[in-house]
Amino acid sequence: VDKLTVQGRFDDTDITHVITENLHVVGNPGGALDGVARLSGRLAIDPGVVVKLQGSRIEAERGASHIIAEGTPKDPIRFTAARDDQYGAGGTFDTSNDGTTTPNAGDWGGFMFNPVSSGDLDNVSITYGGGNVPIAGGFDNFNAVEVVQGRLRISNSTLENNAGGQASTNRDGRGGNDSSTVFVRGSQPVLVNNVFRNNTGNAVSINANSLKSDNRPDYGRATGFRDITSKFEFDNATSQFLFTDNFLPFSDNSGPVVRLNRMEGNGTNGMTVRGELLTVESVWDDTDIVHVLRSEITVSEHHTFSGLRLQSNETGSLVVKLTAGAGFTATGDPLDIEDRIGGTVQIIGRPGFPVVLTSLRDDTIGAGFLPNGFPLTDTDGNGGAPAPGDWRSIQFRQYSNDRNAATILEQEPAETHGNEVNNTPTLAQVLGALAPNEKSGDENRRLGFEVHGNISVDASNDVDVYSFSANGQTEIWIDIDRTTDSLDTMVEVVDAIGNVLARSLSNIVAPLDNPTAGDDPSTSLVEYSLTKNASLGGDFYTSNRFDAGMRVVLPGSASAVGTYFIRVRSQPTAGQEANQAFLTQGLSKGHYQLQIRVNQVDDKPGSTVRNAEIRYATNGIEVIGMPGHSPLLGESAEDTTINDARDQAQDLGALLVSDRNTLSVGGNLADGNDVDFYSFTLDYEQLQVISGASDGGKTWATMFDIDYADGMGGPDTTLAVYDSAGQLLWVGRDSDIADDQPNPGPGQGNDLDDLSRGTVGKLDSVRGRRHPANPSRSANAVLCGGFVERTSANRAQSDLSVQRDDTVSALGASQLRAAHRRGSHRVYRVQEQRRSGCSADDSTAAV
């Protein structure tokens, strides 16, 4: 069989099409390199066509190749084995002319969709595939349907009696696979309203990184006619869903669309998710199929998009079944990143519809239906009994993301059908309590909210109102991002009766420090730009220029807590935005993300488990070394070993392999002769070192800062820094830096509630280049200081901290550079010694 390089078509319904050799549809990857478009192959198959295969497969090669096989309910397309005499054409079903024969699972290979290729299969049946077929240099197995980084839609179809098709090699560069009927790698397929029956292996097998967070509704058939984007009703007589018009389900779907499939008699009646390290932001939201996990999914550092969210919807629970050793892990990798964000795992159910994590052997709960319409609960088909310890845990490790911001799912469905549930302040969805600033968050007050909502896809006049409580005069950022491209939003701050206090039609991009800049004359509050500090960047996470956003100061007294309302809607006719008669006259619709936060930079809400049901685990939830970002705790404390000499120094670890470039330690000086030595290493990690190119001497800006000693009953100390050879590098004593000292405002006292400062007296030291607040002091004074005893009363900041100078804005432009060679490390030793004249009574203070 020649490769298909043109637009081919099977349109003869009165003869069976027989394929006994591999059929390749050419993709011509690479594009128009010479200015002339290169045509790719396309295979189109008409309704009613019967295709029989023997020891062969149909493969869409890498590139723009396309396979279209879209039948109708009355004239489906059949893909089956050559020995299958159940189907045929032209007056005979015995296509192979061998009498009555019985086909077997694996008689032919299947469909293989390679990167960038496309496949549209609707109203087809695929039977007896998953077998061993030729490849270059040998033979190997293929799944009935495989898609690798391609686009695939299968709907209204039947897949039955197929072998597992697990390969034993990489199949000449195509990669391995898994025992399954539909195998997915690096793709977001649409699998809707299909029947999976009596197949070996998993009904669907997909890698974790394919379950992306991107909003992906069903895009429908390639050739028109009726499709899944129509209203559906279940017909008990035929055990099928019937469709009418004027309905758009699954519009709020994230990643693959796997809905309305019915399963029976498969090796696994569900979607197996292959565990791996997540490199994308992942959302599991397909609530009518069981997700099966047999290994670990790990979520590490945040890079633009990251994290895993398991979520139920308004009408159903997400069900995840796990086996021995399987679990979810949020972790982190401390590096030289000052604003590093660790991995995030969020499990967010709904009232009445929790996210359920249980054993694969638990047959008391499931998702989806059998082909006859009865509930499907036996996922593995063996009728076994579950037991405690059947799977591992949900694990939150040290250095994972514990940010005190909340992820909220809108309570209103994406399709409202005219039933608004949060369109007025009276019906507003409550988000919670917002802290007045970064350091005031606690178990009751969040640092921000991230809301995932929709302007209803069936009603562009949808209005969404959210409420939260906060102190008056709190400065907040209201930011809409990651919207559907066609959505043109507006966001408003309103009062309890709907009067608009502030309004944004689109993000104001210019810095607006002028109190009248950006002011809307029809509102009472001043709307400022999202960009308050240009050095922190502009509006991130938006590619839609119509995304609204603003910064406002909430009205009311700073000492009083009030309730505030945020209203999101689509913009009406231009010029009518402030006209309340046009409140429900929006012109666009789609998905949006709303953040309400107390900082300019976008938040990444931390890991959470909310409205979940966890069964039969070894440890349901494991929290290891968390929380890790409390403003009241440091990284280390002086231990009980002797550290009075340089060779006895207590090791604080690696500065550039620490959380947010900071090493802090709390200790105490026993008497006037006590000396404490500490050591740390300085080395870049996870960087390629090339001899003669990138192995030269490097520097790292470092700050040494003493806090909570002088002025609090603590010692007047001296700090010295040595290299690993014992050579004295720097020595420091006093300090007089204005923004490290107590706020000089009237009635502020020692101002211990301002945790960005930390120094009470002027004998605490800061080591680095500085500009003294008191010009009478020597500008060359080098600063260092001491350690004090850690207690629970006031552990706002450990006494000695070693950190990047640009991470502590309160310390100004102080800087210290320590030369070191990449690829190796140098140890620096920190010596602390009480100055002469200190009494023993000054030896301790609270940290």
Secondary structure, DSSP 8 states (H G I E B T S, - for coil): ---B-SEEEE--TTS-EEE-S-EEE---TT--TTSS-----EEEE-TT-EEEESS--EEE-TTT-EEEEE--SSS-EEEEETT-TT--BTTBS-TT-SSS----TTSS--EEE-TT-EEEEESEEEES---EEEETTEEEE--SEEEESSEEEEES-EEES------SS-TTTT----SEEEEEES---EEES-EEES-SSEEEEEEGGGSB-SB------SS-SS-TTSEEEEETTTTEEEEESS--TTTT-BSSEEES-EEES-SEEEEEEE--EE-S-EEE--TTS-EEE-SEEEE---SSS--EEEE--SS---EEEE-TT-EEEE-----S-TT-----EEEE-BTTB-EEEEETT-TT---SB-TTS-B---SSSS-----TTSB-EEEE-TTS---SEEEEE-SS-S--TT--SSSSGGG-EEEEEE-SSGGG--SSEESEEEEEEEE-TT-TT-EEEEEEEEETT-EEEEEEES--TT--EEEEEE-TT--EEEEESS---S---STTTT--TTSSS--B-S-SSGGG-S--S---TT--EEEEE--S-TTSEEEEEEEEEE--STT-TT-GGGTT-----EEEEEEEESSSS------EEESEEE-SBSSSEEE-S-----TT--SEE--SS---SGGG-EEEEEGGGSGGGEEEEE----STT-EEEEEEEE---S----TTTT-SEE--B-EEEE-S-TTTT---EEEEEE-TT--EEEEE-----GGGS---STT-TT-TT-TTT---STTS-EESS---SSTTS-TT--------B--SS--SS-SEEEE-GGG-GGGTT---B--EETTS-EEEEEEEEE-TT--GGGS--B-
